[in-house]
Amino acid sequence: MSQYNAWFAAQDDPAERYPLTEVVYYSRSGGLLEVQHDMEALRQQSAAEWKQLFESRWMRTTWPYGSGVWGKKEWICPGIANENIVSTFEGGSNLYWAERFGREIGLEDLWIKMCGVSHTGSFKDLGMTVLVSVVKQMISEGKPIRAVACASTGDTSAALAAYGAAAGIPTIVFLPKGKVSTAQLVQPIAHGATVISMDGDFDACMRVVREVTADPNSGIYLANSLNSLRVEGQKTVGIEIVQQFDWDVPDWIVIPGGNLGNTFALGKGLLMMYELGLISRLPRIVCAQAENANPLYRAYKNGWSFEPITARPTAASAIQIGDPVSINRAISMLKRFDGIVEQASEQELADAAARADRTGAYACPHTGVALAATIKLIDQGVINKTDRVVVVSTAHGLKFSRFKVDYHESTLREVVSHYANPPLELPPDADAVRRVLERSIERPGASRD
Ligand SMILES: Cc1ncc(COP(=O)(O)O)c(C=O)c1O
């Protein structure tokens, strides 16, 4: 038995507790449950000892601690048996120094945390490893779980399907028809999930999956981020960023937000480090939203008073959400971090992604939202040019090839492609090629003038 312990607790009454292996999503008053840790037990090790332990496990092969998530097992889900852990070596993603792009936008110290460089191509792996591992533990203890289900804008379903397949646990995913990329759609199909393509938006899928899983006797376990097990894994992103800077805290962390579980998770991990003495200050957090799906931005501008909206189509399709599940806890977390919410139009997000790509990144549209928000905050003088800024890249650009193709073919909705670079179509004639190359090497893009 581990000397550490964690449990679900109701937000309005911390005495209302449930084991992490119980099928329960809401408190008696209907609020979300949070995972709480026995902080007294964790305080028995000093900050220096925790750092040393985490460093000794970082990216090594001793199962399961080489995973960026399970290397911090005592802080995440201490009670789980190692043989029930379902891991793909998630976490430990590259913290990329965006030197050229930073210089272009006026920042000396810009970094991109590449969470999309992961097994299923997004940060969702960080949370799904925890949730599916707990499900495996529950099944091993005899709980009657027949399948795990989620609503998704594309990345959660890919992660759930992969981890479920790795564990041999059936999965069911609800996707809004025509609103996820081809790569995202094919991932759960390939992993053998039951894929339900629904006529409706993400918010509609969310309503249906909540109803389907509401009866504890259904045997279908809910995997959306309102299930706080996911948050426990996702909270490692902030911890990793600090660890990768040799335990130094950046000035700003900018993160794209949709359902807002990740914004909350980022803050939760950083607060845990702060409470256990591993860091002595907190960064400021910026949540970046697409202007077409900006309920949090509207709330921020309106004294944090929230109204759900119907989100409009955005190239950042994974954050096309009008009624975020984690709205209240994300707002409290942002207040704790002196947080800011900024938005990006389709034009701004597409150009920011294209500019980053031209300096060697390969930004998904959601990362484009966060990069565009960063540019706006520099231009407004809110972020100082000497500040250390980390942008969280939430998915791999390769999952969004249609977005890239449409941009470079100048067919993206609501966007003029200022940085389009379509291929040059030329006959197989060396002279013709030489003539064009003379112009394009001097001035890339000029050959099309
Ligand atoms: C690529 C990508 N970026 C950002 C987000 C937003 O995360 P959250 O919904 O937790 O705010 C998601 C989640 O759906 C996503 O898939």
The ligand as an SDF file (V2000), in Angstrom:
LIG
                    3D

 16 16  0  0  0  0  0  0  0  0999 V2000
   -6.2310   20.4760  -29.8140 C   0  0  0  0  0  0  0  0  0  0  0  0
   -7.0060   20.9830  -28.6580 C   0  0  0  0  0  0  0  0  0  0  0  0
   -6.6900   22.1720  -28.1580 N   0  0  0  0  0  0  0  0  0  0  0  0
   -7.3440   22.6880  -27.1030 C   0  0  0  0  0  0  0  0  0  0  0  0
   -8.3790   22.0150  -26.5150 C   0  0  0  0  0  0  0  0  0  0  0  0
   -9.0770   22.6590  -25.3730 C   0  0  0  0  0  0  0  0  0  0  0  0
   -8.9720   21.9750  -24.1540 O   0  0  0  0  0  0  0  0  0  0  0  0
  -10.1620   22.1580  -23.1450 P   0  0  0  0  0  0  0  0  0  0  0  0
  -11.3840   21.6240  -23.8440 O   0  0  0  0  0  0  0  0  0  0  0  0
   -9.7900   21.3530  -21.9350 O   0  0  0  0  0  0  0  0  0  0  0  0
  -10.2790   23.6260  -22.8700 O   0  0  0  0  0  0  0  0  0  0  0  0
   -8.7570   20.7620  -27.0030 C   0  0  0  0  0  0  0  0  0  0  0  0
   -9.8380   20.0160  -26.3780 C   0  0  0  0  0  0  0  0  0  0  0  0
  -10.8180   19.6510  -26.8500 O   0  0  0  0  0  0  0  0  0  0  0  0
   -8.0480   20.2400  -28.1100 C   0  0  0  0  0  0  0  0  0  0  0  0
   -8.3610   19.0420  -28.6190 O   0  0  0  0  0  0  0  0  0  0  0  0
  1  2  1  0
  2  3  1  0
  2 15  2  0
  3  4  2  0
  4  5  1  0
  5  6  1  0
  5 12  2  0
  6  7  1  0
  7  8  1  0
  8  9  2  0
  8 10  1  0
  8 11  1  0
 12 13  1  0
 12 15  1  0
 13 14  2  0
 15 16  1  0
M  END
$$$$
